[in-house]
Amino acid sequence: MTLFLITFLSLYGGMHLYALIRIERAFNPGRKALAILRCLMFLGTVAPFLVRMCEQSGLEWTTQILAWTGYTWMGFIFILISALLTLDMFRLVIFRINRKRGTAIPRFFQPRLSCEAALLFAVMASSYGFFEARAIRTEQVTIASSKLPSNIARIRIIQLSDVHLGLLIREERLRKVLRIVEQKSPDILVSTGDLLDGRLSRREGSSNYRIMAAMLAAVKAPSGKFAITGNHEFYAGLDQSLEVMKAAGFRVLRNEAVVLANGLVLSGSDDPAWKRMALPVPPGLAEHDLLRTLPSDRFRLHLKHRPDVEDQDQGLFDLQLSGHTHHGQIFPFYLLTKLQFPLCDGTSFLNNGSMIHVSRGTGTWGPPIRFLAPPEITVIDIVPATPTQPSSR
């Protein structure tokens, strides 16, 4: 926790310091305006900690106001810094070119105009991203397989991922999500981790907890509802998180598999966050050992929060459903996410007949903003392969 706090304050505080210096140099504010600006930057930096302190003190309305303000500001500052850095890199290139040529730097690249442009872009992009985060898209994936029983015409699976139920995503947003789920009439509903945000599960007695659990429990999925842990289930407190998911009607697969009546084999692995938190080893088999036990003559659906696939596991499942990446949530963070997780979003074909689909996520973490990364509910239809249609194997 100490290392996390140091890292967070260094990075997030550094962003605010950079923005402060750029704005100060661009506009040269007076002493009073500068003092106010510095106070605002300091409050922006410590806002996430103030949210946590107020929540632990039971100040619900204060926590809500601080959370919406502080996390919206976080999204804005991310976009502003990205814009400023991009323009400053261009300014550096233009400066060197013009110095060699002995010409003047174009007016647009002067500190004030470039800062004004970055601020305007950040305001517009944040406003757009606030509404994009609420415009949930339905992604359709259809897979033809020769492994379905002859009496099965279609198995429909709906994937939710990274919903992050908590301070910002609550009953109203969940109601919109579940309305879409019910319209699609799933046979199976799965949650591929981070159903909860790290704050909700500590509020076990709250009416919000009971209401949202009941809303999820009311969703009909004839062949079952299944979930796995994400990293936030561990951050929230594993026991509390499991209680929430079970109350919501999910069977939580912890390094185990289940054979369904429709012939599909469903397996799920715990998120490895437990390793960094020095928690006891989870129950069940290690992932590779688990996948090896799955019968190859049935369609094998594997749930895993992070979109990692070991070479030795390719061919041991037909389809893996993952999340975690949020598609970066706020561009250009997608580029950084892509470096860590090459299978960052969408459907990809792997070796030996395996496939993976990585959801962009249904909710948001931190800022209630998505920029060029719209939220997703995934509808996966598994249908019988025909002679003219390639099988998933």
N, C-alpha and C positions, 0 to 999 in steps of 0.2 A: 504493500500500500504506500509506503514511504517513497519507493522508487517511482510508482505511478504518479504520485502527487508532484514530485520533482519534475518528472518528464512533462506532465500536463502543464504545470505552471510555466515551465521554460518555453514550451512551444506556443501555448495559447497566449501567455503574457508577451512573448516575443512578437506575435502577430499584432497585438494591440500597440506595442511600442513602435513597431514599424509604421503602422497606420498613423499614429500620433505624430511621428517625425515628419512623415510625408505631408500630412494636413497642415502642420505648423509651418513647414517651409513653403507650402503652396499659397497659404492664405495670410500668413504672418498675423495671427489674431492678437488682440490686445491682452493685457495681463489677466483681466477678469475672465474673458472668453477662454483663454488658454487654461486657466485654473479649472473652469467648468469642464472643459474638454478632457483634461487629465483625470478629473474625478470620474467622469463617465467611462473612460477607458479602464480605470481601475475597477469600477463596479462591474463592467462587462467581463473582466477577467475573473473576478471572484464570484460571479452570479451562480455558477453551478454549485459551489460550496454553500452559498446562502440558501439555495433551494433545498439541499440535503439537510442543513441545520434546521430550517423551518419545518420540514417534513417530520424529522425526528422529534421535534417539539410539539407536534400535533396541530400546527397552525395551518389548517387545510386551505383556507381561502388565500392566505398570504403565500403559501407554497404555490398554489395555482397561478396567481398573478406573477410571481417571480419566475416560475417555470416558463410560462408563455413569453414573458418579456426577455428573460435571459437566453432561452434557447432560440428564439427568433433572431435575437441579436447575434448569436453564435453563427447562424446561417448567413446573416448579412456580412459579418466580418470575414467569414471564409471566402465569400464571393468577392468582397472588396479587395482582400489581400491578393487573390488570384489575378484580378484585373490590374492592380497596381504593379505586381511583379512582372506581368506580361508587358505592360507599357514601359516599365523601367528597363527591361531587357532590350526592348526596341529602341528606347532612348539612348542606351549605351552604344548600341550598334550605329545608330544614326549620328551620334556625337562623334564617334571615331571616324566614320566615313567623311563627315563634313569637316572635321579637323584636318584630315589629309588633303581634302580639296580646297580648304580655306574658305568654305562657304558657311552661311549661317544655318543654325538648326531650324527646321520648320517650326512655325508657331505652335502647331498642335502638340509638339513634344516638349514644350516648355512646362516646367513643374506645375503651374497653376492649371493650365488647360487639361493636361493629362490627368491630374487629380480630380478635376471636375468631371471629366469623362468617366473615370473609374467609379466615382460616387454615384453618378447618374445610372451607370450600368448596374451597379450593385443594388440600387433601389428597385430598378425595373426587373432585374433577374430574381430578386428575393420575392417581390410581389407575384411574379409569374410562378415561381417555385412553390409559393404558399398554396396556390390553387392547383398546381400540377400534383401536389402531394395528395389531393382529395379526388383527383380524376382517376379512379381505379380502372385499369384496363384488364380485359380478359384475354389471356393468351391460350390459344388452342394448339395442342400437340396430339397428333394421331399416330399410333404405332400399330402396324400390322404384324401379327405373330401367329405362327403355326402351333403355338403351345396352348391355345385356349381349348377347353372342352368343346365338343361338337354342339352341345346345347346352349352355348353362350354366344350371343350375337354381339355383345359389347360390354366392356367393363369401363365405367366412367369414374375416374379419380379426380378429386379437386384438391389442389395443393395450396395451403396457406403457409406463408413463411415470414418470419421477422415482423409479426404484427406489433409487438412491443406495447401490449396493453399496460397502461400505467397512468402517469400524471396527465399526459397530453392526449393519448388515444384512449377514449373511454366509450361509454354506452352509445353515443350518437354515431361515432365512426364505426364501431363494431356492428351496429344495426345495419349500416349501409353495406358492410362487407357480407354479412350473413344473408342479406336480401339477395345479393348476387349469387351466393352459394346455393340458396334454395331454388332460385330460378333455373339453375343448371342441373338440378336433380342428381346429385352424386350417388354412386353406389358406395364409394369409399371417400372419407374425408381425412386428409392427413395434414399435420402441422410439422414442418421440418425445422423446428427450433425457434427460440426467441419469441415464443407466444407471449411471454411476459417481459415487461421492462423490470429492471432491478428494483423498482420502488413499490410496485403494486403488491408484491407478495408479502411485504412486511405489514400490510394493512389488512390482516386477516379478518378482523371484525367489521370492516367497513361495508356499508350497503352496496358500494360500487363493486366490490369483489363478488358479493353474492349475486348481484344482478347480472354481471357479465358472465359468470360461470353458468348461471341458469340459461342465459341467451345461447351460449354455445351448446349446452346440453340438450336444448330443444331442437337442434338441427337434426334432420333425419338423414341417415346414411345406412341403408339396409345391410350392407356387408361390413359395417363397422367404422369407427373413428380411431385413428392411431396418431401418436405423437412421439417425438424424440426430444431430448434435451438439446438446447443451444447453449452458448456460453453465458447468456443472461440468466438462464435458469439456475446456473451455479452461482452467479453473482448475487442473485436474489436470495439465495438460501435454498438448497436442493429440496429439503423436506417440505418447505412451504410451497415451492414451485410444483412438486409432484401432487400435493394436495389440490392446488388450483386446477391442474390439468385433469386430474381424476374427477373432480367435481364438475368439470366442463364436459365430461362424458368421454374423454380420450383414454384409450389403453396406451400406456407409455411403454414403448419398446426400448429396453435398456440392454443392448448387446444380445438380442434374442430375435427369434423368428417365429412366425405363426403361419399356418396353412389355412387359407380361407375356403369356405364352401364352394366358391366359384372357381377353385383351382389355382388361384394366384397365391404365391408365397411372398410374404411381406416380412422384411427384416429391418432392424433399426439399430444404430450405434450411438452411444453417448458421445457428446462433444468432449474433446480432450482438455477443456478448461480445468478439469479436476486436477490435472497434473501440475499446473502452475500454482494451484491453490493448496497443494499438499494435502489433498483429501484422500480418503481410503480408495483403494482400487474398486471401481464399480463392479456389480455382479455381471455374470454372463461371460461369453467368450470374447477374445480379441477379434478384431474385425475380420482379419484374413481367415482365422479359424471358423468364424461364424459363416462367412460366405462359402467356405468349402463344404459346409454341411447342407447347403441348399440343393434340392433336387434339380438337375439340369433339364429335366423333361417338363418342368412347369415354368410359367412366366415368373421371374424373380424380380421383385421391386424392392430396392434398398433405399432406406431413408438415412441421410447423413447431413448434418447441418452445414459443415464446411465443404466446399466443392473440391476436395482432394481425392484423387484416385491413384492408388499405388499401381505400378505396372503389374505386379503379381496378382492384383485383384481383377484386372480386366478379363472379361470372359466368365467371371464367377457370378455376375448379375446381368439382367437384361436391361434394366433401367434404374438409374440412381437419381433421386430427387434431392436437391440441396438448395441452400439459400446463403445467408450470412453476408454476402458482398454488397447488397443493396444497389448493385450497379454503380457503386461509388456515391450514390444518393445526391451529391451536389458536384456537378462537373466543375473543374477538371479532376476531382478526386478519383474518378473512374480510372484515369491513367495510372495512378498509384496502386489502386486495387488490382488492376490487371497485371501489374508486376508481381504481386504476391500470389494471386490466384489466376493463372492463365485461362482456366475455364471459368470466366467471370460472370457470364450470363448466357441465357438462351440454351438451345439444344445442340449437343455435340455428339458425333459418332466416335467411339473409341475403338480399340482393337478387340478382336475376337467376338464381335457382335454386341458388345456393351454400348449403352448410350447413357448420357447424363443430361438432365435439364436443371439449370440453375435459375431460380426465381430472382427477380429484382427486389422481391420483398413486398409485403402487403401494407406495411405501416412505415413509420419513420423512427429513427433513433436520434435523440438529441434534438436538433433543429426540426420544427414541423414543416420542413421545406424539402422539396425534391426539385432539382434543376437538371433537365435532360435525362431523367431517370424515373419515369412514371411508375407508380405502384402497380402490382400485378397480382391477379388471382389466376392460377393456372388450371386449365381443364385438360386432362389427359384421357383420351379415349383409346383403349386397347381393343382392337378388332381382329377377327380372324383373317389370316392371310389367304388371298386367292391365288390361283395359278399365275395370274398376270401381275400380281402385286408382291414385291419383295417382302420377306419376313424379317423380323427383327434379329433373327439368327442367320 
